[in-house]
């Protein structure tokens, strides 16, 4: 991924020089210290819908919205936000919205039964897709996913897949024939900088609240898969062993200045970026350095130490938010 996720032309030369000069004095333009993270807000289900229309969603209102949006489903050229609202209405579980400073990302998890890969007949499938809307940033082009969208998805995917955070073997229904394919859709709503970290948190939060239907085998030969509706059998959560947390750092002035969680404006000035994915136990899940010059081992170890400390607090915040949401909803 290129080091500059933001459009550098938006900033004047004076603005860029001001950001660099302030960093030399360990001052950031938003008032934070170099290693201070922005505030994180996590919402789920109807809370996500409420943030779109700026109202409190009560049960009668929620039921009314369900019936109101049925007609919209048959219309053509439905805008992205309406589609997202419809998905949230019909799926309270498996949806999240994360706000990191001015950055907002929505995560949505869905599942379907598919045939497994031939080389992994007893494992389910986990895939991640990203959507960069021009409403989030004018520099994002509609249509085909750009390099940034693909690379962001790869970073999140690498952290989840290579660390085997999600137990894909538990997604197998009938070996070689039917497994669950879990799809994570990440929608960028506002680009305030550091999209990778926000998207990673949104994906994890959505995974932890997602529930898949319970299945059983039937038929004369026992090879028929029966998918039970939630009214008959309670849906099952995914088996998530740990939470790989992505923590991004920005480098300035030939890698001599380091900050955590760069903003949109800082990304337009920084020379390079490094994203370290670690869990609360300090296990390294992935590291990616993009742009700029090489980084000495001393700086890498410093980043890992800072990332591990921050990952522990973010993990706790995600679990607390999921626990609070789960206590208020019956799946």
C-alpha positions in Angstrom: 0.0 0.0 0.0 1.2 3.5 -0.8 2.3 5.5 2.2 -0.2 8.3 1.4 -3.8 7.3 1.8 -4.9 10.9 1.7 -4.9 13.4 -1.1 -1.8 15.5 -0.6 -3.1 18.2 -3.0 -5.7 19.2 -0.4 -3.0 20.7 1.9 -1.1 23.8 1.1 2.7 23.9 1.4 2.3 26.0 4.6 -0.1 23.4 6.1 2.3 20.6 5.3 5.3 22.5 6.8 3.2 23.3 9.9 2.4 19.6 10.5 6.1 18.7 10.1 7.3 21.5 12.3 4.8 20.7 15.0 5.9 17.0 15.0 9.5 18.1 15.6 8.2 19.5 19.0 6.1 16.3 19.6 2.9 18.2 18.9 0.1 17.0 16.6 -2.4 19.2 14.9 -5.3 17.5 16.7 -3.8 18.0 20.2 -2.6 14.4 20.7 0.8 13.2 21.8 2.8 11.2 19.2 1.8 7.8 20.8 -1.7 8.7 21.7 -4.6 6.9 20.0 -7.9 8.6 19.0 -11.1 7.7 20.8 -12.9 4.6 19.6 -16.7 4.2 19.4 -18.3 0.9 18.6 -22.0 0.4 17.7 -24.0 -2.7 16.7 -27.3 -3.5 15.0 -30.0 -0.9 15.4 -27.5 1.4 17.0 -25.9 1.6 13.5 -29.2 2.4 11.9 -29.9 5.1 14.6 -26.6 6.8 13.7 -27.6 7.0 10.1 -31.0 8.7 10.7 -30.1 10.4 14.0 -33.0 9.0 16.1 -33.4 6.6 19.0 -34.7 3.3 17.6 -37.3 1.8 19.9 -38.9 -1.6 19.3 -42.1 -0.2 17.7 -40.0 2.1 15.5 -37.8 -0.8 14.5 -40.8 -3.0 13.5 -42.2 -0.1 11.5 -38.9 0.5 9.7 -38.9 -3.1 8.7 -42.2 -2.9 6.9 -41.4 0.6 5.5 -38.2 -0.6 3.7 -39.9 -3.7 2.1 -41.0 -1.5 -0.8 -37.5 0.0 -1.3 -36.1 -3.5 -1.9 -37.9 -3.7 -5.3 -36.7 -0.3 -6.6 -33.8 0.1 -8.9 -30.7 2.2 -8.4 -30.9 2.1 -4.6 -28.1 4.1 -3.0 -25.4 2.4 -0.9 -26.6 3.8 2.4 -30.2 2.6 1.9 -28.9 -0.9 1.1 -26.8 -0.8 4.3 -29.8 0.3 6.3 -31.9 -2.5 4.9 -29.2 -5.0 5.8 -29.0 -3.7 9.3 -32.8 -3.9 9.8 -32.9 -7.5 8.8 -29.7 -8.5 10.6 -29.2 -7.1 14.1 -26.3 -9.5 14.6 -23.1 -9.4 12.6 -23.2 -5.6 11.9 -21.0 -3.0 13.4 -20.0 0.6 13.0 -16.6 1.8 14.3 -15.7 5.5 14.7 -12.0 6.3 15.2 -11.7 10.0 15.5 -13.3 11.3 12.2 -13.0 7.9 10.5 -16.1 5.7 10.3 -16.2 2.2 8.9 -19.2 -0.2 8.9 -18.7 -4.0 9.0 -21.2 -6.6 7.9 -20.8 -10.4 8.2 -23.0 -12.8 6.2 -22.7 -16.5 5.6 -23.9 -19.1 3.0 -23.4 -22.8 2.5 -20.9 -23.6 -0.3 -18.6 -26.4 -1.4 -15.2 -26.3 0.3 -11.9 -25.9 -1.6 -10.6 -29.3 -2.7 -7.4 -29.0 -0.8 -9.3 -28.1 2.4 -12.4 -30.3 2.4 -13.0 -29.9 6.1 -12.6 -26.1 6.5 -14.9 -23.3 6.0 -14.1 -20.2 4.0 -13.4 -16.6 5.3 -13.3 -13.7 2.8 -13.1 -10.0 3.1 -14.4 -7.3 0.7 -14.1 -3.5 1.0 -16.0 -0.7 -0.5 -14.7 2.8 -0.8 -17.5 5.2 -1.4 -16.9 8.7 -2.9 -19.2 10.0 -0.1 -16.4 9.1 2.3 -13.7 10.8 0.4 -13.9 12.5 -3.1 -10.6 10.8 -4.0 -12.4 7.4 -3.9 -13.7 6.4 -7.3 -17.0 4.4 -7.6 -17.2 1.1 -9.3 -14.2 -1.3 -9.4 -12.2 -1.6 -6.1 -9.0 0.4 -6.4 -5.6 -0.6 -5.1 -6.3 0.9 -1.7 -9.5 -1.1 -1.2 -7.8 -4.3 -2.2 -4.7 -3.7 0.0 -6.8 -2.7 3.0 -8.8 -5.9 2.7 -5.5 -7.9 2.4 -4.1 -6.4 5.6 -7.2 -7.3 7.6 -7.5 -10.7 5.9 -3.8 -11.5 6.6 -4.2 -10.7 10.3 -7.2 -13.0 10.6 -6.2 -15.8 8.3 -2.5 -16.3 9.1 -3.1 -16.1 12.9 -6.1 -18.5 12.5 -8.1 -16.3 14.7 -11.4 -17.8 13.3 -11.8 -21.6 13.7 -12.6 -22.5 10.1 -12.9 -26.2 10.9 -15.9 -25.5 13.0 -17.6 -24.2 9.9 -17.7 -27.6 8.2 -21.1 -29.2 7.9 -20.4 -32.1 5.6 -16.8 -32.8 4.7 -16.1 -32.2 1.0 -19.6 -31.1 0.3 -21.0 -28.3 2.5 -19.2 -25.7 4.6 -20.0 -22.2 5.7 -18.5 -19.4 3.7 -18.2 -16.3 6.0 -18.1 -13.0 4.2 -17.0 -9.7 5.8 -18.0 -6.6 4.0 -16.2 -3.4 5.1 -17.8 -0.1 4.0 -15.8 3.1 4.4 -18.2 5.8 5.5 -15.8 8.7 6.4 -12.1 8.9 5.8 -10.5 10.7 8.7 -7.3 8.8 8.4 -6.0 5.3 9.5 -8.7 3.3 7.7 -6.8 0.1 8.3 -7.1 0.1 12.1 -10.8 1.2 12.0 -11.7 -1.4 9.4 -9.9 -4.1 11.4 -11.9 -3.3 14.5 -15.2 -3.2 12.6 -14.4 -6.6 11.1 -13.7 -8.1 14.6 -16.7 -6.5 16.2 -19.0 -7.8 13.5 -17.5 -11.3 13.7 -18.1 -11.5 17.5 -21.8 -10.6 17.2 -22.5 -12.7 14.2 -24.7 -15.8 14.6 -25.0 -18.5 11.9 -28.0 -20.9 11.6 -27.6 -24.3 13.2 -27.5 -27.2 10.8 -28.1 -31.0 11.0 -27.9 -33.9 8.6 -31.0 -35.8 7.6 -32.5 -37.8 4.7 -32.3 -41.5 4.0 -28.5 -41.5 3.5 -27.8 -38.8 6.1 -26.3 -36.6 3.5 -29.1 -34.0 3.4 -28.3 -30.7 5.2 -31.1 -29.2 7.1 -30.7 -25.5 8.0 -32.8 -24.6 11.1 -34.5 -21.2 11.3 -33.7 -19.2 14.5 -37.3 -19.8 15.7 -36.6 -23.5 15.9 -33.0 -23.6 17.0 -30.8 -20.9 18.5 -28.2 -19.6 16.0 -24.6 -20.3 16.9 -21.7 -17.8 17.3 -18.4 -18.2 15.4 -15.5 -19.7 17.3 -12.9 -16.9 17.5 -9.7 -17.9 19.3 -8.2 -14.4 19.7 -8.5 -10.9 18.3 -5.7 -9.7 16.0 -5.6 -5.9 16.4 -4.0 -3.8 13.7 -2.1 -0.8 14.9 -0.7 1.6 12.3 2.3 4.0 12.6 3.2 6.9 10.4 6.8 7.9 9.7 8.0 11.5 9.0 11.3 13.3 8.2 13.1 10.3 6.7 11.7 7.9 9.3 13.1 9.9 12.2 9.7 10.9 13.6 7.1 8.2 14.6 3.4 8.6 15.4 0.6 6.2 16.1 -2.8 6.4 14.4 -2.1 9.0 11.8 -5.0 11.4 10.8 -6.1 12.1 7.2 -3.9 15.3 7.0 -0.9 13.5 8.6 -1.2 10.7 6.0 -0.8 13.4 3.3 2.5 14.4 4.7 4.1 11.2 6.1 6.7 9.4 4.1 5.9 5.8 5.2 3.5 3.6 7.2 3.9 0.4 9.2 1.0 -1.7 10.4 1.6 -4.3 13.1 -1.1 -6.8 13.8 -0.8 -8.3 17.3 -3.2 -9.7 19.9 -3.6 -9.0 23.6 -1.1 -11.8 24.4 1.7 -10.1 22.5 1.7 -12.6 19.6 2.7 -11.1 16.3 0.1 -11.9 13.6 1.4 -9.7 10.8 3.6 -6.8 9.9 3.5 -4.6 6.8 5.7 -1.7 6.0 4.8 0.5 3.0 6.4 3.6 1.5 9.4 5.5 2.8 12.9 4.2 3.7 13.9 1.1 5.7 13.2 1.0 9.4 15.9 -0.2 11.9 15.2 -3.1 14.2 15.1 -0.8 17.2 12.2 1.1 15.7 10.3 -2.0 14.8 10.7 -3.4 18.4 9.4 0.0 19.7 6.4 -0.2 17.4 5.7 -3.8 18.5 5.9 -2.8 22.2 3.5 0.1 21.7 1.2 -2.0 19.6 1.0 -4.8 22.1 0.0 -2.4 24.9 -2.6 -0.7 22.7 -4.0 -4.0 21.4 -4.8 -5.1 25.0 -6.9 -2.0 25.7 -8.6 -2.2 22.3 -9.4 -5.9 22.8 -11.0 -5.1 26.1 -13.0 -2.3 24.6 -14.3 -4.6 21.8 -15.2 -7.4 24.2 -17.0 -5.0 26.6 -19.0 -3.5 23.7 -20.0 -7.0 22.5 -20.9 -8.1 26.0 -23.1 -5.1 26.5 -24.8 -5.6 23.1 -25.4 -9.3 23.7 -27.0 -8.6 27.0 -29.6 -6.4 25.4 -30.6 -8.6 22.4 -32.1 -12.1 22.1 -30.7 -13.9 19.0 
